[in-house]
Amino acid sequence: TVIDKEWVWKEKIKLNIIVIRSVFIFLDQVDRAKYFSKDLQARSLKKMIILIAKSIGVTLKKSDFNDFVKLESEFQSIVYGSQASQTVIRLQLILFDSTAYYFIYKRYREGRVFFLKITKFVSYMIRKFKVTVRL
């Protein structure tokens, strides 16, 4: 099955999974449009995907979303070397409540940035005052 211009998958992929993936990627790319369009402000990406698919005559089932999560996790594991189990959790949360996911992700990144700043500051102070740290 052709996934995009660069990828061909080893097995056939159901049309419903291709629809879910296409809409999922589209919604991820237009994330900033949420601020402009009320139609894009739903918390559940899954509900939005179902509505968009329905508008083009495709009926999606729970099993289609399960198959999408499994396959997308496998894709990302191969392409990015990420752990499939972590990707499953991330995708499930994004589909269930994308607002909560992005809130958590932003706080995680802010925490990482803060931790890096503290680490750099401590390293600087250690060098400046020639402090020896013993653990």
C-alpha contacts under 8 A as a table, 3 or more apart, distances in Angstrom:
res1	aa1	res2	aa2	distance
1	T	8	V	5.66
1	T	9	W	5.16
1	T	10	K	6.98
1	T	11	E	6.33
1	T	12	K	5.18
1	T	13	I	6.15
2	V	5	K	7.55
2	V	7	W	6.24
2	V	8	V	4.48
2	V	9	W	6.26
3	I	6	E	7.67
3	I	7	W	5.44
3	I	8	V	5.69
3	I	9	W	6.76
3	I	18	I	7.94
4	D	7	W	5.45
4	D	8	V	7.35
9	W	12	K	7.33
13	I	17	I	6.79
13	I	18	I	7.11
14	K	17	I	5.45
14	K	18	I	6.66
15	L	18	I	5.07
15	L	19	V	6.19
16	N	19	V	5.00
16	N	20	I	6.18
16	N	58	V	7.22
16	N	59	T	7.88
16	N	60	L	6.49
16	N	64	D	6.38
17	I	20	I	5.03
17	I	21	R	6.06
17	I	64	D	6.03
17	I	65	F	7.27
17	I	67	D	6.99
17	I	68	F	5.36
18	I	21	R	5.11
18	I	22	S	5.97
19	V	22	S	5.17
19	V	23	V	6.14
19	V	53	A	6.96
20	I	23	V	5.33
20	I	24	F	5.86
20	I	49	I	6.48
20	I	53	A	7.70
20	I	65	F	7.41
20	I	68	F	7.05
21	R	24	F	4.97
21	R	25	I	6.06
21	R	68	F	7.02
21	R	72	E	7.94
22	S	25	I	5.31
22	S	26	F	6.12
23	V	26	F	4.93
23	V	27	L	6.02
23	V	49	I	6.13
23	V	52	I	7.61
24	F	27	L	5.26
24	F	28	D	6.14
24	F	45	L	7.58
24	F	49	I	6.91
25	I	28	D	5.01
25	I	29	Q	6.19
26	F	29	Q	5.17
26	F	30	V	6.32
27	L	30	V	5.16
27	L	31	D	6.01
28	D	31	D	5.23
29	Q	32	R	7.92
30	V	33	A	5.33
30	V	34	K	7.49
31	D	34	K	5.80
32	R	35	Y	6.14
32	R	36	F	7.89
33	A	36	F	5.20
33	A	37	S	6.18
33	A	40	L	7.13
34	K	37	S	5.39
34	K	38	K	6.82
34	K	39	D	7.78
34	K	40	L	4.94
34	K	41	Q	5.24
35	Y	38	K	7.61
35	Y	41	Q	7.53
37	S	40	L	5.55
37	S	41	Q	6.94
38	K	41	Q	5.22
39	D	42	A	7.14
40	L	48	M	7.79
42	A	45	L	6.90
42	A	47	K	7.77
42	A	48	M	6.87
43	R	96	F	7.63
43	R	97	D	5.09
43	R	98	S	5.65
43	R	99	T	5.58
44	S	47	K	5.40
44	S	48	M	6.61
44	S	94	I	7.56
44	S	95	L	5.82
44	S	96	F	5.03
44	S	97	D	4.64
44	S	98	S	6.05
44	S	99	T	7.98
45	L	48	M	5.04
45	L	49	I	6.07
45	L	94	I	6.69
45	L	95	L	4.69
45	L	96	F	6.48
45	L	97	D	6.73
45	L	98	S	6.23
46	K	49	I	5.09
46	K	50	I	6.18
46	K	95	L	4.77
46	K	96	F	6.26
47	K	50	I	5.07
47	K	51	L	6.23
48	M	51	L	5.12
48	M	52	I	6.15
49	I	52	I	5.15
49	I	53	A	5.96
50	I	53	A	5.15
50	I	54	K	5.98
50	I	59	T	7.39
50	I	60	L	6.32
51	L	54	K	5.05
51	L	55	S	6.24
52	I	55	S	5.11
52	I	56	I	6.78
53	A	56	I	5.36
53	A	57	G	6.40
53	A	58	V	4.99
53	A	59	T	6.61
53	A	60	L	7.31
54	K	57	G	4.92
54	K	58	V	5.02
54	K	59	T	5.70
54	K	60	L	7.86
55	S	58	V	7.41
60	L	64	D	6.24
60	L	65	F	7.80
61	K	64	D	5.22
61	K	65	F	6.89
62	K	65	F	5.30
62	K	66	N	6.37
63	S	66	N	4.90
63	S	67	D	6.06
64	D	67	D	5.08
64	D	68	F	6.08
65	F	68	F	4.89
65	F	69	V	6.14
66	N	69	V	5.25
66	N	70	K	6.24
67	D	70	K	5.12
67	D	71	L	6.04
68	F	71	L	5.17
68	F	72	E	5.79
69	V	72	E	5.21
69	V	73	S	5.93
69	V	88	V	6.01
69	V	91	L	6.43
69	V	92	Q	7.21
70	K	73	S	5.29
70	K	74	E	6.35
70	K	88	V	6.86
71	L	74	E	5.03
71	L	75	F	6.22
72	E	75	F	4.92
72	E	76	Q	6.15
73	S	76	Q	5.20
73	S	77	S	6.00
73	S	84	A	4.96
73	S	85	S	7.55
73	S	87	T	5.40
73	S	88	V	5.86
74	E	77	S	5.02
74	E	78	I	6.27
74	E	84	A	6.08
75	F	78	I	5.28
75	F	79	V	6.06
76	Q	79	V	5.03
76	Q	80	Y	5.38
76	Q	81	G	6.82
76	Q	82	S	6.30
76	Q	84	A	7.33
76	Q	87	T	7.61
77	S	80	Y	5.62
77	S	81	G	4.62
77	S	82	S	4.58
77	S	83	Q	5.81
77	S	84	A	5.51
78	I	81	G	5.49
78	I	82	S	7.57
82	S	86	Q	7.69
82	S	87	T	7.27
83	Q	86	Q	5.51
83	Q	87	T	6.43
84	A	87	T	5.01
84	A	88	V	6.13
85	S	88	V	5.13
85	S	89	I	6.56
86	Q	89	I	5.26
86	Q	90	R	6.22
87	T	90	R	4.97
87	T	91	L	5.97
88	V	91	L	5.26
88	V	92	Q	6.08
89	I	92	Q	5.19
89	I	93	L	6.21
90	R	93	L	5.26
90	R	94	I	6.18
90	R	101	Y	7.69
91	L	94	I	5.04
91	L	95	L	6.07
92	Q	95	L	5.19
92	Q	96	F	6.07
93	L	96	F	5.04
93	L	97	D	5.78
93	L	98	S	6.64
93	L	100	A	7.84
93	L	101	Y	6.11
94	I	97	D	5.35
94	I	98	S	4.16
94	I	99	T	7.72
94	I	100	A	7.84
94	I	101	Y	5.69
95	L	98	S	6.17
97	D	100	A	5.52
97	D	101	Y	6.48
98	S	101	Y	4.98
98	S	102	Y	6.16
99	T	102	Y	5.34
99	T	103	F	6.14
100	A	103	F	5.04
100	A	104	I	6.14
101	Y	104	I	5.20
101	Y	105	Y	6.01
102	Y	105	Y	4.91
102	Y	106	K	5.90
103	F	106	K	5.24
103	F	107	R	6.29
104	I	107	R	5.20
104	I	108	Y	6.11
105	Y	108	Y	4.99
105	Y	109	R	6.20
106	K	109	R	5.14
106	K	110	E	6.08
107	R	110	E	5.00
107	R	111	G	6.01
108	Y	111	G	5.08
108	Y	112	R	6.23
109	R	112	R	4.99
109	R	113	V	6.13
110	E	113	V	5.08
110	E	114	F	6.05
111	G	114	F	5.02
111	G	115	F	6.00
112	R	115	F	5.00
112	R	116	L	6.14
113	V	116	L	5.08
113	V	117	K	6.20
114	F	117	K	5.09
114	F	118	I	6.20
115	F	118	I	5.14
115	F	119	T	6.09
116	L	119	T	4.99
116	L	120	K	6.11
117	K	120	K	5.13
117	K	121	F	6.08
118	I	121	F	5.01
118	I	122	V	6.08
119	T	122	V	5.18
119	T	123	S	6.11
120	K	123	S	5.04
120	K	124	Y	6.03
121	F	124	Y	5.02
121	F	125	M	6.16
122	V	125	M	5.09
122	V	126	I	6.09
123	S	126	I	5.12
123	S	127	R	6.24
124	Y	127	R	5.19
124	Y	128	K	5.97
125	M	128	K	4.98
125	M	129	F	5.93
125	M	130	K	7.84
125	M	131	V	7.84
126	I	129	F	5.49
126	I	130	K	5.38
126	I	131	V	4.85
126	I	132	T	7.19
127	R	130	K	4.91
127	R	131	V	6.81
128	K	131	V	7.93
